[in-house]
Amino acid sequence: MTEAPVIHWFRRDLRLSDNTGLQAALDSSAPVVPLFIVDPALVASSRVGASRMSFLIEGLHALDEALQAHGTRLMIRQGEPAAVLRQVIETTEARAVYFNRDYTPFACRRDDELKDLLEIDVHAFDDVVLLPPGTVMKADGDPYVVYSPFMRQWKSIAKLGIVEGQRGQFYEVGAPAWWPETTWDGPLPPVSEDAAQQRLRTFMEGPVLSYQDKRNLLSADPFQDFDTSCLSPYLRLGLLSPRQAYWAARDAYELSNENVERRSIETWINELIWREFYIHIMAHFPHVDRYSFRRQYDTLQWRDAPDEFKAWQEGQTGYPVVDAAMRQLKTIGWLPNRARMIVASFLTKDLLIDWREGERHFMQWLIDGDPAANNGGWQWTAGTGTDAQPYFRIFNPVTQSAKFDPSGAYIRRWVPELGDLPDRYIHRPWKMDTPPSSYPPPIVDHGEARERTLAAYKAVEPAKD
Ligand SMILES: Cc1cc2nc3c(=O)[nH]c(=O)nc-3n(C[C@H](O)[C@H](O)[C@H](O)COP(=O)(O)OP(=O)(O)OC[C@H]3O[C@@H](n4cnc5c(N)ncnc54)[C@H](O)[C@@H]3O)c2cc1C
């Protein structure tokens, strides 16, 4: 090989198909070095946990296998990214680096610094979203801070199609000398680009048509059933592109003649747009990463209650639906959206504990833990975010449980000590004459907690314009 290669630096785009940056590198006609860098600072971060690391490592193995069909292997290195890149540039004599942009404050800082540090060309591409930050703006040029108008504007803008398949060539890389190890012993869904495609296909062939009705139910087995797509971990690490997801949904829409089915597909597309919305919000308002979107809520008097926080983390609050969800999270690293809302509401509104504590716990345990979506979800629930649910709308955990787990199957599965409870007590075992001794009584009274929270939120000074 005589021509100087270029590097494609894989980050959250662990796939060969429909990969904008990779395709541009292949189109450059130079051989492409497929590189992944394990940054020890990220691995050690309190926002990363074993389950997502394990999903990532499995994803790297799958990528390595897919690359073997193209006569090469994944070059996998450990170290501070700029230092590793400089070293790989030196050993391969690469003339350019390609990657897909990420829009979190951390990634933007890292990538900006990198451009100054490297002495070769750096090419960055938009790929993580269908429409990148800056392209969905209000008429006055400001970013949207409310979802619905953002969604309408987003829908009115033409989207790029799927990026054409590979034509270029890869640089020959030897078998990786080192692989990061996983410490997660929980289950994972199948992790590969093919598995993501298969899941997308299966979902679009039928389940998406009943998504509208089923998406809030709690009791499905997420890795086996299809009440929702469970594509979030694949989208998070890019084993699936948002374009592939969106265009598959558009195709399903075109194939259907039924209004109800089309509405269901539209609802699913709207969820993909929530994903884009929160990525835009974090890009335009990087302070949300650490502070409330509505800055006045930074003065809210959260409670310091480590024992209650621990009870929440361990699924020992005495509220069965909360405990079922928190135990599911620690066992499989994933939760249905409704369960995320219920437990986030319980932490912030019933226990009055800072949303950032819950946000970090989710990042430690979720296989799909994503800075923007997670932050958006937590701030929405806490009432500190963009579209935030008003602070006086406080979920009642018993009502939520009865509505979204009517048979109690979810609770019985994840809180086995309540397995034999009669249906009428399953959502509130403390009402029994003799509640099961192996299960704790409620750590707070919901009614009293509600009043305490309303007072704390009311005490916040309104924003000054
Ligand atoms: C407190 C809280 C924390 C959350 N943390 C995360 C997180 O770390 N990572 C994450 O991907 N999602 C997060 N969400 C959003 C949502 O719960 C998950 O995206 C969804 O449950 C994933 O399941 P699914 O793939 O079956 O989604 P589906 O219902 O099939 O939706 C399809 C896709 O749309 C996107 N999506 C759906 N709902 C939302 C939403 N409300 N916000 C943003 N994107 C959405 C996801 O990429 C999802 O895969 C959070 C929500 C809340 C309330």
The ligand as an ORCA input file, in Angstrom:
! r2SCAN-3c Opt
* xyz 0 1
  C     -35.956     10.303     33.406
  C     -35.724      9.830     31.987
  C     -34.456      9.453     31.581
  C     -34.222      9.030     30.264
  N     -32.949      8.654     29.886
  C     -32.704      8.286     28.611
  C     -31.386      7.920     28.193
  O     -30.421      7.975     28.963
  N     -31.212      7.504     26.902
  C     -32.252      7.449     26.014
  O     -32.041      7.068     24.856
  N     -33.494      7.818     26.378
  C     -33.755      8.221     27.641
  N     -35.025      8.562     28.011
  C     -36.090      8.599     26.981
  C     -36.888      7.290     26.808
  O     -37.297      6.815     28.043
  C     -36.084      6.199     26.078
  O     -35.512      6.720     24.905
  C     -37.012      5.053     25.670
  O     -37.647      4.518     26.803
  C     -36.209      3.987     24.962
  O     -37.027      2.909     24.659
  P     -37.327      2.480     23.157
  O     -36.058      2.418     22.391
  O     -38.151      1.279     23.222
  O     -38.142      3.735     22.656
  P     -39.314      3.892     21.601
  O     -40.511      4.272     22.370
  O     -39.393      2.767     20.674
  O     -38.833      5.226     20.824
  C     -37.930      5.178     19.713
  C     -36.693      5.990     20.003
  O     -37.024      7.362     20.201
  C     -36.151      7.929     21.177
  N     -36.950      8.382     22.312
  C     -38.106      7.856     22.761
  N     -38.592      8.575     23.782
  C     -37.722      9.571     24.001
  C     -37.662     10.648     24.928
  N     -38.636     10.874     25.831
  N     -36.600     11.470     24.889
  C     -35.622     11.295     23.977
  N     -35.628     10.303     23.068
  C     -36.657      9.447     23.079
  C     -35.186      6.842     21.606
  O     -34.006      6.968     20.846
  C     -35.954      5.584     21.248
  O     -35.118      4.482     21.016
  C     -35.290      8.995     29.334
  C     -36.574      9.384     29.757
  C     -36.790      9.783     31.067
  C     -38.178     10.162     31.497
*
